[in-house]
Amino acid sequence: MTTDGTRRTAGEAVGSVTVGDLPLTGSVTYGAGRIVARFTLTAEGTRNQRVEAMTLTNRGSARNADLQNLSLENGRGRRVTPVMSRLDGEHICFLFDPPLVLTPHQTQVLQVRADVRASRRRTIKFLLEEASDLLVEEVRN
């Protein structure tokens, strides 16, 4: 019970994951296996965090078949999600299989790879719009 007489129905928050945008190392061109977005995930707090899913929204003009065979990989180029066929409108949901475990204060670089099938007039700007777009659970020992 707290000092004001209310009860907590959940335990104290002991961690979270923050997302940061990273710039692309070059321009995105037509072709297979292009890096179209880069992010960092950083675990805050005192417990390990398990990342299970991430939904990205493209605020650029590319849609559906403009980007195909999308996948997430770590900064070393190792794929961490299965390949998704294409965008669903402006959204793509990546399911981590197995989940990505972050230890306290660990930062993981992630990049989105895709086969770009659009002209230069189409733009790409992936964002994690809301906190609920990143599905994270605390790892309990």
C-alpha positions, 0 to 999 in steps of 0.5 A: 500500500502507498502512503496515500492509501492506494494499492499498486496492481503492478510491481515497480517498473525496473526497466525499459527499452528506448529507441533511437534513430541513426542516419543511413550511411548512404542514399537508398537506391534501386536494387536488392538488399538495400539498407533502408533504416537504422535504429538503436535499442537501449535497455534501461534499468536493472533487469534484462529486457526481451524484445518480441516485436517491432512495428515500423511506420513508413512516413515516406511515400513508398508503399506495398510492393515498393519495398519487398523482402524486408528484414531486420538485422543487427549491426554485424549484418546477422538477420534477427527476424524472418524476411517479411514479404512487403509493406502492408500499406505504410506498416511493417511488423517484425517478429523476433524469433527468437526474441532479442534479449538486451542486458541492462544498459546494452545498446543494439544497432538494428538495420532494416534491409529491403529490395527497393523496387521504386523510383527515386521519387518514392521516399522512405522514412521509417519511424517507431510512432508509439511506445506500443509499437515495440513489444518488450517484456522484462526477463524474470529469473 
